Amino acid sequence: MSPDALKRGIRLLLPPIFWLGVWQLAAHLVGRELLLPGPVTVFRALGKLMQTRDFWLSAGLSMLRVFAGLTWGTIAGSLLALATHFSQWANAVLAPAVRMVRATPVVSFILLVYLWVSRAAIPAVISGMMVLPVVWGAVSSGLAGTDPALLEMGTAYRFSPWKQLRLIYLPSCRGPFISGLLTAFGLAWKSGIAAEVLCPPTHAVGTKLQAAKVALETADLFAWTLVVAALSLLLEKGLRLILERRAEK
């Protein structure tokens, strides 16, 4: 192994080894697994969970709900941004409502939506509601930052509104849109899991978190928390790669 490869390996492994050591030391000092189980206990519990069909079903359905929310929130936020940018009336009516959604705590929406839709649909609805204002803000910023010289050129060449949108406005929005969508995904994932905890569907990661807490299964609670964090990091990285590759085309 070359010295450079060895340094990269050490740089990659050092942070997890350090924090696992801190975790183990803290668990040893606490001395009660009910309050703080050690890494070995948690990873053993995670291994047992991963051997069950319910684990994969819950993880898969949670991801499906979050991506459903991400999809409808992105579409709605983009369309609202176009409406509020090109129409002063739409901006006067819709922009305050979007800002209100952005300013309201997610817990309030979870409790309100619980009155209107089934428990299985709540995470997707809540995820989308958290995504919508972020995407709206990102697309609105991109539209507002469009180069006036390009718009003048489009007018001089008599571009149709659709051609102007496709060739001038959309490329201007690409960077802010990607950045906003990645931020929105993090919010969608966190809010979706929170909705599952408060309004538990039959199969969901949030439901398992709530069940482990009620049953005082602390190792399972930590294990499911690791699942939430790992899925969030992996899915965000995958989404980032997809968006960056599409942006390069």
HUQUI-V921576 format. One record per backbone hydrogen bond with DSSP energy under -0.5 kcal/mol. CO is the residue of the C=O (numbers start at 1). NH is the residue of the N-H. Records with the same first field share a line. If there is no record, write none. Layout:
CO=NH ; NH
This chain:
2=6
3=7
4=8
5=9
6=10
7=11
8=12
9=13
10=14
11=15
12=16
13=17
14=18
15=19
16=20
17=21
18=22
19=23
20=24
21=25
22=26
23=27
24=28
25=29
26=30
27=31
32=35 ; 36
38=42
39=43
40=44
41=45
42=46
43=47
44=48
45=49
46=50
47=51
48=51
49=52
52=56
53=57
54=58
55=59
56=60
57=61
58=62 ; 205
59=63
60=64
61=65
62=66
63=67
64=68
65=69
66=70
67=71
68=72
69=73
70=74
71=75
72=76
73=77
74=78
75=79
76=80
77=81
78=82
79=83
80=84
81=85
82=86
83=87
87=91
88=92
89=93
90=94 ; 95
91=95
94=98
95=99
96=100
97=101
98=102
99=103
100=104
105=108 ; 109
106=110
107=111
108=112
109=113
110=114
112=115
113=116 ; 117
118=121 ; 122
119=123
121=125
122=126
123=127
124=128
125=129
126=130
127=131
128=132
129=133
130=134
131=135
132=136
133=137
134=138
135=139
136=140
137=141
138=142
139=143
140=144
141=145
143=146
147=150 ; 151
148=152
149=153
150=154
151=155
152=156
153=157
154=159
155=158
160=164
161=165
162=166
163=167
164=168 ; 169
165=170
168=172
169=173
170=174
173=177
174=178
175=179
176=180
177=181
178=182
179=183
180=184
181=185
182=186
183=187
184=188
185=189
186=190
187=191
188=192
189=193
190=194
191=195
192=196
193=197
194=198
195=199
202=204
204=208
205=209
206=210
207=211
208=212
209=213
210=214
211=215
212=217
213=216
216=218
217=221
218=222
219=223
220=224
221=225
222=226
223=227
224=228
225=229
226=230
227=231
228=232
229=233
230=234
231=235
232=236
233=237
234=238
235=239
236=240
237=241
238=242
239=243
240=244
241=245
242=246
243=247
244=248
245=249
246=249
